[in-house]
Amino acid sequence: MAEADLLTRLAAIVGDRYLSTTPEDLIQYGTDRTRHWPPAPLAVVRPGSVAEVQAIVCLANSEGFAIVPSGGRTGLSGGAVAARGELVLALERMNGIVAVDPESATLTCEAGVTTAAVQGAAATAGLCYPVDFASAGSSHIGGNIATNAGGIRVLRHGMTRAWVRGLEVVTGAGERLALGHGLTKDNVGYDLLQLFIGSEGTLGVICTATLALAPPPPPRVVLLLGAAELAALPGVLVAFRERCALSACEFFPEAAVARVIERHGLTRPFAATHWYLLVEIELATDTATEQALAVFDALLNQGLVSAGVMAQNEAQARELWRLREDISDTLAGWSPWKNDVAVRPALLPAFLERANALCTVQFPALEAIWFGHLGDGNIHINALKPAAWSTDRFRAEGERLSAALGALVQEFHGSISAEHGIGLLKKALLPYSRSAAELRLMRAVKQLFDPNRILNPGKIFD
C-alpha cells in the first residue's frame, strides 16, 4: 500500500487530528531519553480507545508495517525509539482513571495516565500507590508496566510487577485480552499477565491496568549519612533494617553530590565525604525516631559512618532527597553512557571495587559516577563523555565498557539490566544474564504473541 493511502486509513481510525507527520512530532515522539539513535518514524498516531489500538494493530498485520508503542518516553535503553520507519503509537490520549475501588484497594486506569496522577487518585481515596521514582510526573503507567519499573522504594514495596492485578492488552496478532481481572488470587494455568510486565512492548500494547493500592504510609524520617569506605555500606543497611521500618536506602559518591550542589545551589549538609547514604524510615511506632538515632550512634561508634544529619521536617527531607534524585538530571550535561546493573546487596562493595578497578585500568579517560539503590543491589553507572571526544568515539568506548561490565556482572551472577530494560541499547549484553535456552524460549514467546513481528521490532533480542 502506498504511504499516502496508509496514512489515510490510519486517519480514518483515529481522526485527522490525531495523526501527525510533522518533523517536530516525529522527533518528539520517535525517541526516548537515550538520544543515541536519530528518530525516523513513519508517522505518529494517538488512539483514544482500546478499539482504535486494536484496529491499528490489525492494519499493521495486514499491511506489513511496524509499530513502536510510546508512553512518557522516559526510558533509558532505547525501548521507545522509532529509528527505522515504524509507526509510533502514542498512548497519551488514553489517560483516564477508570475506577478506584476502596473495598478491594485497587485502581483501574488507562495506559497513558502518569504515575503521579495514579498516586494522586489513590491518595484522594485515602490509599497509596507506592511505586515511585523521579520521573513520576512524566512516566506513564503503561510504560512502567512494560518495563517493570522499580524506583526508590523497591526495598520496601517491590517493583511495578508486585502491584499489577489486571491488564487489558492488544497482542501483536491483534487479539484483545483481559488478564487478571483485578484478582489477588488467580491460579488458573499459566499467568499470561506476568508475561506482559517487562515485555517492553514486544508482545502486545498495554491499554488499561488494574493496580493494587496500599494503606497510606506513616510519616517518615530521612537521614543522610557519610562514610569513608564503600565496604561499610552493607553493614549500615543491615543495622537499619534490623531495628527500623526501612523504606529506602540509597548510596552515591561525593563526585555526584558536588555536581548536584553546584548546579542547583543546594546547601551542603555536612563536610564532604567519599560516600553518602540516604536512609528513609517509616515512623510506624512512637519510638521509631529514637531507634533510628540509636542505630546512627552505634554506627558512628563502630566507625562505619563518619557524619550524619536527620531531616527535622518534610521540607528538609525533600532537600536531602534532592541530593540523590537530581543526580541523573545533573549528569545529563555530560551526555553519560549509562549502565544499570544489579548484584546481591552483600556483594555490592566487592563488585564496585572490581568494577572501579576495571574502569581505572581499561578506561582511564572516562570518569565513572556510581550510585543507586543499596537496599536492592541496583547500581547506576554513568560514564561521562570527555569534552574533546566525538559522539562516535564515545559511543564505541561506551559499548566496550558495557561489555566489560557485562562480563563482570555475569561473574557475580547479577543482572545487566536491573530496571531500565533492554531496548536497543543492551541487546548485545543479554548472554551475560540469560542462557541460550532462556533466549530460545523468549524468542518462541515473541513469535507466539507477535507472529508477524510488527511490535517494537529490533528491541530486546531481534
Sine and cosine of phi, psi and omega as CSV:
sin_phi,cos_phi,sin_psi,cos_psi,sin_omega,cos_omega
0.00,0.00,0.70,-0.72,0.04,-1.00
-0.89,0.46,0.50,-0.87,-0.05,-1.00
-0.85,0.52,-0.66,0.75,-0.01,-1.00
-0.88,0.47,-0.65,0.76,0.02,-1.00
-0.92,0.39,-0.61,0.79,0.02,-1.00
-0.90,0.44,-0.70,0.71,0.02,-1.00
-0.88,0.47,-0.60,0.80,0.04,-1.00
-0.89,0.46,-0.67,0.74,0.00,-1.00
-0.93,0.37,-0.60,0.80,0.06,-1.00
-0.91,0.42,-0.68,0.74,0.03,-1.00
-0.89,0.46,-0.55,0.84,0.03,-1.00
-0.91,0.41,-0.44,0.90,0.02,-1.00
-0.98,0.19,-0.73,0.68,-0.14,-0.99
-0.95,-0.30,-0.24,0.97,-0.10,-1.00
0.99,-0.13,0.58,-0.82,-0.04,-1.00
-0.81,0.58,-0.58,0.82,-0.07,-1.00
-0.89,0.46,-0.45,0.89,-0.13,-0.99
-0.95,-0.32,0.34,0.94,0.15,-0.99
-0.84,-0.54,0.77,-0.64,-0.05,-1.00
-0.69,-0.72,0.61,-0.79,0.14,-0.99
-0.78,-0.62,0.30,0.95,0.00,-1.00
-0.93,0.38,0.58,-0.81,0.00,-1.00
-0.83,0.56,-0.60,0.80,-0.02,-1.00
-0.89,0.45,-0.70,0.71,-0.01,-1.00
-0.94,0.34,-0.59,0.80,0.02,-1.00
-0.89,0.46,-0.62,0.79,0.03,-1.00
-0.95,0.31,-0.72,0.69,-0.06,-1.00
-0.89,0.45,-0.72,0.70,-0.10,-1.00
-1.00,0.00,-0.20,0.98,-0.11,-0.99
-1.00,0.02,0.04,1.00,-0.04,-1.00
-0.56,-0.83,0.13,-0.99,0.11,-0.99
-0.86,-0.51,-0.44,-0.90,-0.09,-1.00
-0.99,0.13,0.03,1.00,-0.01,-1.00
-0.96,0.29,-0.67,0.74,0.04,-1.00
0.89,0.45,0.32,0.95,0.00,-1.00
-1.00,0.01,-0.31,0.95,-0.06,-1.00
-0.84,-0.55,0.81,-0.59,0.03,-1.00
-0.92,0.40,0.77,-0.64,-0.03,-1.00
-0.94,0.35,0.65,-0.76,0.02,-1.00
-0.53,-0.85,0.83,0.56,-0.02,-1.00
-0.97,0.25,0.37,-0.93,0.11,-0.99
-0.91,0.41,-0.74,0.67,-0.05,-1.00
-0.20,-0.98,0.12,-0.99,0.07,-1.00
-0.86,-0.50,0.80,-0.60,0.03,-1.00
-0.85,-0.53,0.66,-0.76,-0.07,-1.00
-0.83,-0.57,1.00,0.04,-0.02,-1.00
-0.93,0.37,0.38,-0.92,-0.01,-1.00
-0.91,-0.42,0.07,1.00,-0.04,-1.00
-0.37,-0.93,0.26,-0.97,0.06,-1.00
-0.90,0.44,-0.61,0.79,0.01,-1.00
-0.87,0.49,-0.64,0.77,0.02,-1.00
-0.94,0.35,-0.62,0.78,0.08,-1.00
-0.86,0.51,-0.72,0.69,-0.02,-1.00
-0.89,0.46,-0.66,0.75,0.01,-1.00
-0.89,0.45,-0.63,0.78,0.01,-1.00
-0.92,0.39,-0.68,0.73,0.00,-1.00
-0.91,0.42,-0.66,0.75,0.03,-1.00
-0.90,0.44,-0.62,0.78,0.06,-1.00
-0.90,0.44,-0.64,0.77,0.02,-1.00
-0.88,0.47,-0.62,0.78,0.03,-1.00
-0.93,0.38,-0.65,0.76,-0.05,-1.00
-0.97,0.26,-0.51,0.86,-0.08,-1.00
-0.96,-0.27,-0.14,0.99,0.15,-0.99
0.98,0.19,0.48,0.88,0.11,-0.99
-0.96,-0.27,0.34,-0.94,-0.08,-1.00
-0.99,-0.17,0.40,-0.91,-0.04,-1.00
-0.81,-0.58,0.68,-0.74,0.16,-0.99
-0.91,-0.42,0.95,-0.31,0.09,-1.00
-0.90,0.43,0.60,-0.80,-0.09,-1.00
-0.69,-0.72,0.77,-0.64,0.07,-1.00
-0.93,-0.37,-0.87,-0.49,0.01,-1.00
-0.99,0.13,-0.12,0.99,0.06,-1.00
0.84,0.54,0.64,0.77,0.05,-1.00
-0.99,-0.11,0.08,1.00,-0.06,-1.00
-0.93,0.36,0.34,-0.94,-0.09,-1.00
-0.83,-0.56,0.32,0.95,0.00,-1.00
-0.79,-0.61,0.16,0.99,0.01,-1.00
0.98,0.19,0.30,0.95,-0.04,-1.00
-0.94,0.35,-0.38,0.93,-0.01,-1.00
-0.94,-0.34,0.31,0.95,-0.02,-1.00
-0.99,0.14,0.72,-0.69,0.12,-0.99
-0.90,-0.44,1.00,-0.03,-0.11,-0.99
-0.94,-0.35,0.00,1.00,-0.11,-0.99
-0.75,-0.66,0.64,0.77,0.08,-1.00
0.98,0.22,0.35,0.94,0.01,-1.00
-0.97,0.23,0.32,-0.95,0.16,-0.99
-1.00,0.07,0.81,-0.59,0.08,-1.00
-1.00,0.09,0.84,-0.54,0.04,-1.00
-0.97,-0.24,1.00,-0.09,-0.08,-1.00
-1.00,-0.02,0.78,-0.62,-0.15,-0.99
-0.99,-0.16,0.30,0.95,-0.13,-0.99
-0.92,0.40,-0.42,0.91,0.04,-1.00
-0.96,0.30,-0.41,0.91,0.00,-1.00
-1.00,0.04,0.96,0.27,-0.19,-0.98
-0.81,-0.59,0.56,0.83,-0.03,-1.00
-0.99,-0.13,0.60,-0.80,0.23,-0.97
-0.99,0.12,0.93,-0.36,-0.10,-0.99
-0.97,0.25,-0.72,0.70,-0.04,-1.00
-0.28,-0.96,0.54,-0.84,0.19,-0.98
-0.86,-0.50,0.82,-0.58,-0.06,-1.00
-0.91,-0.42,1.00,-0.06,-0.03,-1.00
-0.88,0.48,-0.52,0.85,-0.05,-1.00
-0.91,0.41,-0.65,0.76,0.03,-1.00
-0.99,-0.12,-0.01,1.00,-0.01,-1.00
0.81,0.58,0.80,0.59,0.06,-1.00
-0.72,-0.70,0.34,-0.94,0.06,-1.00
-0.70,-0.71,0.74,-0.67,0.06,-1.00
-0.93,-0.36,0.74,-0.67,-0.06,-1.00
-0.55,-0.83,0.25,-0.97,0.11,-0.99
-0.99,0.13,0.29,-0.96,-0.15,-0.99
-0.92,0.40,-0.43,0.90,-0.07,-1.00
-1.00,0.06,0.10,0.99,0.06,-1.00
-0.96,0.30,0.67,-0.74,0.04,-1.00
-0.97,0.25,0.38,-0.93,0.05,-1.00
-0.85,0.53,-0.67,0.74,-0.02,-1.00
-0.89,0.45,-0.61,0.79,0.02,-1.00
-0.92,0.40,-0.63,0.77,0.07,-1.00
-0.90,0.45,-0.70,0.72,0.02,-1.00
-0.87,0.49,-0.66,0.75,0.01,-1.00
-0.91,0.41,-0.68,0.73,0.01,-1.00
-0.91,0.42,-0.62,0.78,0.05,-1.00
-0.90,0.44,-0.68,0.73,-0.01,-1.00
-0.90,0.44,-0.62,0.78,0.03,-1.00
-0.87,0.49,-0.52,0.85,0.03,-1.00
-1.00,0.04,0.12,0.99,0.00,-1.00
0.98,0.20,0.36,0.93,-0.01,-1.00
-0.79,-0.61,-0.14,-0.99,-0.10,-0.99
-0.58,-0.81,0.70,-0.72,0.23,-0.97
-0.97,-0.24,0.96,-0.29,-0.27,-0.96
-1.00,0.08,-0.14,0.99,0.04,-1.00
-0.94,0.34,0.79,-0.61,-0.16,-0.99
-0.52,-0.86,0.56,-0.83,0.08,-1.00
-0.36,-0.93,0.16,-0.99,-0.10,-0.99
-0.87,0.49,-0.48,0.88,-0.05,-1.00
-1.00,-0.04,0.38,0.93,-0.08,-1.00
-0.86,0.52,-0.50,0.87,-0.03,-1.00
-0.97,0.25,-0.28,0.96,-0.04,-1.00
-0.82,-0.57,-0.39,0.92,0.01,-1.00
-0.95,0.30,0.58,-0.81,-0.01,-1.00
-0.99,-0.16,0.50,-0.86,0.01,-1.00
-0.86,0.51,-0.66,0.75,0.03,-1.00
-0.86,0.52,-0.68,0.74,0.05,-1.00
-0.93,0.37,-0.61,0.80,0.05,-1.00
-0.86,0.51,-0.68,0.73,-0.01,-1.00
-0.94,0.33,-0.66,0.75,-0.03,-1.00
-0.90,0.44,-0.42,0.91,0.02,-1.00
-0.94,-0.35,0.04,1.00,-0.07,-1.00
0.76,0.65,0.83,0.56,-0.11,-0.99
-0.86,0.51,0.53,-0.85,-0.05,-1.00
-0.96,-0.28,-1.00,-0.02,0.05,-1.00
0.96,-0.28,-0.33,-0.94,-0.26,-0.97
-1.00,0.02,-0.20,0.98,-0.04,-1.00
-0.83,-0.55,0.52,0.86,0.06,-1.00
-0.87,0.50,-0.58,0.82,0.04,-1.00
-0.80,0.61,-0.61,0.79,-0.07,-1.00
-0.99,-0.11,-0.63,0.78,-0.20,-0.98
-0.87,-0.50,-0.12,0.99,0.01,-1.00
0.99,0.14,-0.04,-1.00,-0.02,-1.00
-0.99,0.14,0.10,-0.99,0.04,-1.00
-0.80,0.60,-0.63,0.77,-0.02,-1.00
-0.74,0.67,-0.60,0.80,-0.08,-1.00
-0.94,0.35,-0.22,0.98,-0.14,-0.99
-0.91,-0.42,0.07,1.00,-0.01,-1.00
-1.00,-0.06,0.85,-0.53,0.00,-1.00
-0.93,-0.37,-0.20,0.98,0.01,-1.00
-0.22,-0.97,0.50,-0.87,0.05,-1.00
-0.63,-0.78,0.58,-0.81,0.28,-0.96
-0.91,-0.40,0.84,-0.55,-0.09,-1.00
-0.74,-0.67,0.40,-0.92,0.20,-0.98
-0.92,-0.39,0.89,-0.46,-0.05,-1.00
-0.95,0.31,0.19,-0.98,0.05,-1.00
-0.88,0.48,-0.37,0.93,0.05,-1.00
-1.00,0.09,-0.06,1.00,0.02,-1.00
1.00,-0.01,0.15,0.99,0.03,-1.00
-0.99,0.11,0.64,-0.77,0.01,-1.00
-0.99,-0.17,0.87,-0.50,-0.06,-1.00
-0.88,-0.48,0.67,-0.74,0.17,-0.99
-0.94,-0.34,0.90,-0.44,-0.14,-0.99
-0.86,-0.51,0.64,-0.77,0.12,-0.99
1.00,0.07,-0.70,0.72,0.06,-1.00
0.84,0.54,0.45,0.90,0.05,-1.00
0.97,0.23,0.16,0.99,-0.07,-1.00
-0.99,0.13,0.56,-0.83,0.13,-0.99
-0.99,0.12,-0.61,0.79,0.01,-1.00
-0.90,-0.44,0.84,-0.55,-0.02,-1.00
-0.33,-0.94,1.00,-0.04,-0.09,-1.00
-0.93,-0.37,0.80,0.61,-0.02,-1.00
-0.98,-0.22,1.00,0.04,0.04,-1.00
0.95,0.31,-0.37,-0.93,-0.03,-1.00
-0.90,0.44,0.61,-0.79,0.00,-1.00
-1.00,0.03,1.00,0.03,-0.04,-1.00
-0.91,0.40,-0.48,0.88,0.03,-1.00
-0.82,0.58,-0.70,0.72,-0.06,-1.00
-0.91,0.41,-0.45,0.89,0.02,-1.00
-0.89,0.46,-0.56,0.83,-0.06,-1.00
-0.98,0.18,-0.33,0.94,0.02,-1.00
-0.98,0.19,0.89,-0.45,-0.07,-1.00
1.00,0.01,0.12,0.99,-0.06,-1.00
-1.00,0.10,-0.09,1.00,0.11,-0.99
0.84,0.54,0.59,0.81,0.07,-1.00
0.94,0.33,0.31,0.95,-0.03,-1.00
-1.00,-0.09,-0.24,0.97,-0.01,-1.00
-0.95,-0.31,-0.53,0.85,-0.04,-1.00
-0.14,-0.99,0.18,-0.98,0.04,-1.00
-0.99,-0.16,0.88,-0.48,0.05,-1.00
-0.97,0.25,0.83,-0.56,-0.09,-1.00
-0.94,-0.34,-0.68,0.73,0.09,-1.00
-0.67,-0.74,0.35,-0.94,-0.02,-1.00
-0.60,-0.80,0.60,-0.80,0.18,-0.98
-0.94,-0.33,0.84,-0.55,-0.12,-0.99
-0.91,-0.41,0.64,-0.77,0.11,-0.99
-0.96,0.27,0.55,-0.84,0.06,-1.00
-0.88,-0.48,0.33,-0.94,-0.03,-1.00
-0.87,-0.50,0.27,-0.96,0.14,-0.99
-0.88,0.48,0.42,-0.91,0.03,-1.00
-0.85,0.52,0.64,-0.77,-0.04,-1.00
-0.95,0.31,0.44,-0.90,0.10,-0.99
-0.95,0.32,0.18,-0.98,0.10,-1.00
-0.83,0.55,0.32,-0.95,-0.06,-1.00
-0.80,-0.59,0.33,-0.94,0.19,-0.98
-0.78,-0.62,0.64,-0.77,-0.06,-1.00
-0.86,-0.50,0.77,-0.64,0.05,-1.00
-0.87,-0.50,0.61,-0.79,0.17,-0.99
-0.91,-0.42,0.83,-0.56,-0.06,-1.00
-0.88,-0.48,0.45,-0.89,0.07,-1.00
-0.91,-0.42,0.62,-0.79,0.02,-1.00
-0.67,-0.75,0.63,-0.77,-0.01,-1.00
-0.99,0.15,-0.48,0.88,-0.11,-0.99
-0.86,-0.50,0.71,-0.71,0.06,-1.00
-0.88,0.48,-0.56,0.83,-0.04,-1.00
-0.89,0.46,-0.30,0.95,-0.02,-1.00
-0.98,0.21,-0.32,0.95,-0.18,-0.98
-0.89,0.47,-0.73,0.69,0.01,-1.00
-0.86,0.51,-0.58,0.81,0.04,-1.00
-0.90,0.44,-0.59,0.81,0.06,-1.00
-0.91,0.41,-0.69,0.72,0.03,-1.00
-0.85,0.52,-0.75,0.66,-0.04,-1.00
-0.89,0.46,-0.67,0.74,-0.04,-1.00
-0.88,0.47,-0.70,0.72,0.01,-1.00
-0.95,0.30,-0.60,0.80,-0.05,-1.00
-0.92,0.38,-0.53,0.85,-0.02,-1.00
-0.94,0.34,-0.53,0.85,-0.16,-0.99
-0.89,-0.46,-0.13,0.99,-0.09,-1.00
-0.73,-0.68,0.35,-0.94,0.09,-1.00
-1.00,0.09,0.99,0.11,-0.13,-0.99
-0.97,0.23,0.80,-0.60,0.03,-1.00
-0.94,-0.34,-0.35,0.94,0.04,-1.00
-0.39,-0.92,0.55,-0.83,0.07,-1.00
-0.53,-0.85,0.97,-0.23,-0.10,-1.00
-0.94,-0.35,0.49,-0.87,0.06,-1.00
-0.75,-0.66,0.51,-0.86,0.00,-1.00
-0.27,-0.96,0.40,-0.92,-0.12,-0.99
-0.99,-0.12,0.19,-0.98,0.05,-1.00
-0.86,0.51,-0.58,0.81,-0.01,-1.00
-0.86,0.52,-0.57,0.82,0.05,-1.00
-0.98,0.22,-0.71,0.71,-0.03,-1.00
-0.87,0.49,-0.70,0.71,-0.02,-1.00
-0.86,0.51,-0.65,0.76,-0.01,-1.00
-0.94,0.33,-0.64,0.77,0.02,-1.00
-0.90,0.43,-0.71,0.70,0.00,-1.00
-0.88,0.47,-0.68,0.73,-0.02,-1.00
-0.91,0.42,-0.69,0.72,-0.07,-1.00
-0.94,0.33,-0.66,0.75,-0.15,-0.99
-0.98,-0.22,0.01,1.00,0.04,-1.00
0.91,0.41,0.54,0.84,-0.01,-1.00
-0.99,0.16,0.35,-0.94,0.02,-1.00
-1.00,0.06,0.76,-0.66,0.05,-1.00
-0.95,0.32,0.83,-0.56,-0.11,-0.99
-0.95,0.31,-0.49,0.87,0.09,-1.00
-0.35,-0.94,0.08,-1.00,-0.08,-1.00
-0.84,0.54,0.50,-0.87,-0.05,-1.00
-0.85,0.52,0.60,-0.80,0.07,-1.00
-0.66,-0.75,0.11,-0.99,-0.06,-1.00
-0.95,0.30,-0.68,0.73,-0.08,-1.00
-0.74,-0.67,0.53,-0.85,0.03,-1.00
-0.84,-0.54,0.58,-0.82,0.12,-0.99
-0.82,-0.57,0.79,-0.61,0.10,-0.99
-0.97,-0.26,0.87,-0.49,-0.09,-1.00
-0.90,-0.45,0.79,-0.62,0.07,-1.00
-0.90,-0.44,0.77,-0.64,-0.08,-1.00
-0.81,-0.59,0.72,-0.70,0.08,-1.00
-0.98,0.18,0.73,-0.68,-0.01,-1.00
-1.00,0.04,0.94,0.34,-0.09,-1.00
-0.98,0.19,-0.27,0.96,0.01,-1.00
-0.73,-0.68,0.25,-0.97,0.00,-1.00
-0.91,0.41,-0.39,0.92,-0.08,-1.00
-0.97,-0.23,0.17,0.99,-0.10,-0.99
-0.88,0.48,-0.66,0.75,0.00,-1.00
-0.91,0.42,-0.69,0.72,0.02,-1.00
-0.89,0.46,-0.63,0.78,0.03,-1.00
-0.90,0.44,-0.66,0.75,0.02,-1.00
-0.88,0.47,-0.68,0.73,0.02,-1.00
-0.92,0.39,-0.57,0.82,0.03,-1.00
-0.91,0.41,-0.64,0.77,0.06,-1.00
-0.89,0.45,-0.70,0.72,0.02,-1.00
-0.87,0.50,-0.71,0.70,0.00,-1.00
-0.87,0.49,-0.66,0.75,0.01,-1.00
-0.90,0.43,-0.67,0.74,0.02,-1.00
-0.90,0.43,-0.60,0.80,0.02,-1.00
-0.91,0.41,-0.69,0.72,0.00,-1.00
-0.91,0.41,-0.52,0.85,0.02,-1.00
-0.99,0.16,-0.15,0.99,-0.02,-1.00
0.98,0.18,0.19,0.98,0.01,-1.00
-0.97,0.24,-0.51,0.86,0.11,-0.99
-0.81,-0.58,0.41,-0.91,-0.07,-1.00
-0.90,-0.44,-0.25,0.97,-0.02,-1.00
-0.32,-0.95,0.26,-0.97,0.03,-1.00
-0.11,-0.99,0.37,-0.93,0.06,-1.00
-0.57,-0.82,0.60,-0.80,0.04,-1.00
-0.92,-0.39,0.75,-0.66,0.05,-1.00
-0.89,0.45,0.70,-0.71,-0.03,-1.00
-1.00,-0.07,-0.19,0.98,0.02,-1.00
-0.37,-0.93,0.07,-1.00,-0.07,-1.00
-0.91,0.40,-0.57,0.82,0.02,-1.00
-0.89,0.45,-0.68,0.73,0.04,-1.00
-0.92,0.40,-0.59,0.81,0.04,-1.00
-0.88,0.48,-0.68,0.73,0.03,-1.00
-0.90,0.44,-0.61,0.80,0.02,-1.00
-0.91,0.41,-0.66,0.75,0.05,-1.00
-0.91,0.42,-0.64,0.76,0.02,-1.00
-0.89,0.45,-0.50,0.86,-0.01,-1.00
-0.88,0.47,-0.53,0.85,0.03,-1.00
-0.87,0.50,-0.47,0.88,0.05,-1.00
-1.00,-0.06,-0.75,0.66,-0.14,-0.99
-0.96,0.29,-0.37,0.93,0.00,-1.00
-1.00,0.04,0.04,1.00,-0.06,-1.00
-0.90,0.43,-0.78,0.63,-0.07,-1.00
-0.87,0.50,-0.72,0.69,0.01,-1.00
-0.88,0.47,-0.64,0.77,0.00,-1.00
-0.92,0.40,-0.70,0.71,-0.05,-1.00
-0.95,0.32,-0.25,0.97,0.00,-1.00
-0.84,0.54,-0.45,0.90,0.02,-1.00
-0.91,0.42,-0.30,0.95,0.03,-1.00
-0.98,-0.20,0.19,0.98,0.01,-1.00
0.72,0.69,0.84,0.54,-0.15,-0.99
-0.92,0.38,0.52,-0.86,0.20,-0.98
-1.00,0.00,0.86,-0.51,-0.19,-0.98
-0.97,-0.24,0.66,-0.75,0.24,-0.97
-0.81,-0.59,0.59,-0.81,-0.10,-1.00
-0.72,-0.69,1.00,-0.09,-0.15,-0.99
-0.86,-0.52,0.19,-0.98,0.03,-1.00
-0.58,-0.82,0.64,-0.76,0.19,-0.98
-0.73,-0.69,0.19,-0.98,0.07,-1.00
-0.88,0.48,0.67,-0.74,-0.09,-1.00
-0.78,0.62,-0.61,0.80,-0.02,-1.00
-0.91,0.42,-0.40,0.92,-0.02,-1.00
-1.00,-0.06,-0.04,1.00,-0.12,-0.99
-0.87,0.50,-0.74,0.68,0.02,-1.00
-0.86,0.51,-0.68,0.73,0.01,-1.00
-0.90,0.43,-0.65,0.76,0.02,-1.00
-0.90,0.44,-0.74,0.68,-0.04,-1.00
-0.90,0.43,-0.58,0.81,0.05,-1.00
-0.89,0.45,-0.71,0.71,0.04,-1.00
-0.92,0.40,-0.68,0.74,-0.03,-1.00
-0.92,0.40,-0.63,0.78,0.03,-1.00
-0.91,0.42,-0.65,0.76,0.05,-1.00
-0.90,0.43,-0.64,0.77,0.04,-1.00
-0.86,0.51,-0.73,0.69,-0.01,-1.00
-0.91,0.42,-0.66,0.75,-0.03,-1.00
-0.90,0.44,-0.66,0.75,-0.07,-1.00
-0.99,0.15,-0.73,0.68,-0.13,-0.99
-1.00,-0.04,-0.36,0.93,-0.07,-1.00
-0.71,-0.71,0.84,0.54,-0.11,-0.99
-0.90,0.43,-0.37,0.93,-0.03,-1.00
-0.99,0.14,-0.16,0.99,-0.05,-1.00
-0.97,-0.23,0.80,-0.61,0.15,-0.99
-1.00,0.05,0.86,-0.52,-0.03,-1.00
-0.97,-0.25,0.78,-0.63,0.06,-1.00
-0.95,-0.30,0.85,-0.53,-0.06,-1.00
-0.95,-0.32,0.80,-0.60,0.08,-1.00
-0.39,-0.92,0.19,-0.98,0.03,-1.00
0.38,-0.93,-0.44,-0.90,-0.16,-0.99
-0.96,-0.26,0.99,-0.15,-0.03,-1.00
-0.87,0.49,-0.61,0.79,-0.09,-1.00
-0.90,0.44,-0.45,0.89,0.00,-1.00
-0.86,-0.51,0.16,0.99,0.10,-0.99
0.97,0.26,0.29,0.96,-0.04,-1.00
-1.00,-0.02,0.85,-0.53,-0.06,-1.00
-0.90,-0.43,0.78,-0.62,0.12,-0.99
-0.98,-0.19,0.85,-0.53,-0.05,-1.00
-0.92,-0.39,0.91,-0.41,-0.01,-1.00
-0.92,-0.38,0.93,-0.37,0.09,-1.00
-1.00,-0.05,0.84,-0.55,-0.11,-0.99
-1.00,0.08,0.64,-0.76,-0.03,-1.00
-0.96,0.27,0.85,-0.53,0.11,-0.99
-0.88,0.48,0.68,-0.73,-0.11,-0.99
-0.84,0.54,-0.57,0.82,-0.09,-1.00
-0.99,0.12,-0.13,0.99,-0.08,-1.00
-1.00,0.10,0.57,-0.82,0.14,-0.99
-0.97,0.26,0.33,-0.94,0.03,-1.00
-0.87,0.49,-0.66,0.75,-0.03,-1.00
-0.91,0.42,-0.67,0.75,0.01,-1.00
-0.90,0.43,-0.68,0.74,-0.03,-1.00
-0.91,0.41,-0.65,0.76,0.00,-1.00
-0.90,0.43,-0.68,0.74,0.01,-1.00
-0.88,0.48,-0.67,0.75,0.02,-1.00
-0.94,0.34,-0.58,0.81,0.05,-1.00
-0.89,0.45,-0.65,0.76,0.03,-1.00
-0.91,0.41,-0.61,0.79,0.05,-1.00
-0.92,0.40,-0.63,0.77,0.05,-1.00
-0.90,0.45,-0.70,0.72,-0.01,-1.00
-0.87,0.49,-0.65,0.76,0.01,-1.00
-0.91,0.42,-0.65,0.76,0.01,-1.00
-0.91,0.41,-0.67,0.74,0.04,-1.00
-0.93,0.37,-0.58,0.82,0.04,-1.00
-0.87,0.49,-0.68,0.74,0.03,-1.00
-0.90,0.45,-0.61,0.79,0.03,-1.00
-0.93,0.36,-0.66,0.75,0.05,-1.00
-0.86,0.52,-0.67,0.74,0.02,-1.00
-0.87,0.49,-0.65,0.76,0.03,-1.00
-0.88,0.48,-0.56,0.83,-0.01,-1.00
-1.00,-0.02,0.12,0.99,-0.01,-1.00
0.83,0.56,0.69,0.73,-0.01,-1.00
-0.97,-0.26,-0.30,-0.96,-0.02,-1.00
-0.86,-0.51,0.69,-0.73,0.03,-1.00
-0.99,0.14,-0.09,1.00,0.10,-1.00
-0.55,-0.84,0.97,-0.23,-0.05,-1.00
-0.98,0.19,-0.64,0.77,-0.05,-1.00
-0.48,-0.88,-0.04,1.00,-0.04,-1.00
-0.99,-0.13,-0.10,1.00,-0.01,-1.00
0.99,0.15,-0.13,-0.99,-0.05,-1.00
-0.97,-0.25,-0.79,0.61,0.02,-1.00
0.82,0.57,-0.67,-0.74,0.10,-0.99
-1.00,0.00,-0.46,0.89,-0.22,-0.98
-0.95,0.32,-0.58,0.82,-0.22,-0.98
-0.90,-0.44,0.27,0.96,-0.04,-1.00
-0.85,0.53,-0.66,0.76,-0.04,-1.00
-0.93,0.38,-0.28,0.96,-0.05,-1.00
-1.00,-0.03,-0.16,0.99,-0.08,-1.00
-0.78,0.62,-0.68,0.73,-0.03,-1.00
-0.88,0.47,-0.26,0.97,0.06,-1.00
-0.97,0.24,-0.30,0.95,-0.02,-1.00
-0.82,-0.58,-0.19,0.98,-0.01,-1.00
-0.74,-0.67,0.69,-0.73,0.00,-1.00
-0.97,0.26,0.23,-0.97,0.05,-1.00
-0.87,0.49,-0.61,0.79,0.03,-1.00
-0.91,0.42,-0.67,0.74,0.04,-1.00
-0.89,0.46,-0.69,0.72,0.00,-1.00
-0.90,0.43,-0.62,0.79,0.03,-1.00
-0.89,0.46,-0.68,0.73,0.02,-1.00
-0.93,0.37,-0.60,0.80,0.05,-1.00
-0.88,0.47,-0.67,0.74,0.03,-1.00
-0.91,0.41,-0.57,0.82,0.04,-1.00
-0.92,0.40,-0.63,0.78,0.06,-1.00
-0.89,0.45,-0.70,0.71,0.05,-1.00
-0.84,0.55,-0.72,0.70,-0.03,-1.00
-0.90,0.45,-0.58,0.82,-0.02,-1.00
-0.93,0.38,-0.71,0.70,-0.08,-1.00
-1.00,0.07,-0.39,0.92,-0.07,-1.00
-0.68,-0.74,0.93,0.37,-0.16,-0.99
-0.88,0.48,-0.49,0.87,0.00,-1.00
-1.00,-0.09,0.07,1.00,0.10,-1.00
0.81,0.58,0.77,0.64,-0.03,-1.00
-0.99,-0.14,-0.23,0.97,-0.09,-1.00
-0.99,-0.13,0.86,-0.51,0.09,-1.00
0.71,0.70,0.82,0.57,-0.05,-1.00
-0.90,0.44,0.55,-0.84,0.01,-1.00
1.00,0.09,-0.10,1.00,-0.03,-1.00
-1.00,-0.04,0.50,-0.87,0.00,-1.00
0.94,0.35,-0.96,0.29,-0.09,-1.00
-0.63,-0.78,0.05,1.00,0.00,-1.00
-0.92,0.39,0.00,0.00,0.00,0.00
